[in-house]
């Protein structure tokens, strides 16, 4: 259950960095720390949940890549 705590902290920090802070340095720090908490939450989660998250991320990335290819932007 600790992975839910890390995910909550991580996503809360990412939300706070995007919506509450105007200073770029504070935004970058909160984004890095929030991403680290989300990553720690993923690492400490059960393998079945890791597999579901990984499949979802691969499908999302595949969708973005196919949209870029359709527009002709291959970078």
BELFEN-V31250 format. One record per residue. N is the residue number from 1. OMEGA is omega in whole degrees, -180 to 180 (* if undefined). Layout:
n;omega
N;OMEGA
N;OMEGA
//
This chain:
n;omega
1;-179
2;-180
3;177
4;177
5;179
6;178
7;179
8;178
9;-178
10;-180
11;176
12;178
13;177
14;178
15;-180
16;179
17;-179
18;-170
19;-171
20;-172
21;177
22;-178
23;-176
24;-179
25;179
26;178
27;-179
28;-180
29;180
30;178
31;180
32;-179
33;177
34;177
35;178
36;178
37;178
38;178
39;177
40;177
41;178
42;-179
43;-178
44;180
45;179
46;-178
47;180
48;179
49;177
50;-180
51;179
52;179
53;-180
54;178
55;178
56;179
57;179
58;178
59;179
60;179
61;178
62;179
63;179
64;-179
65;180
66;176
67;178
68;-180
69;179
70;179
71;180
72;179
73;-175
74;-179
75;*
//
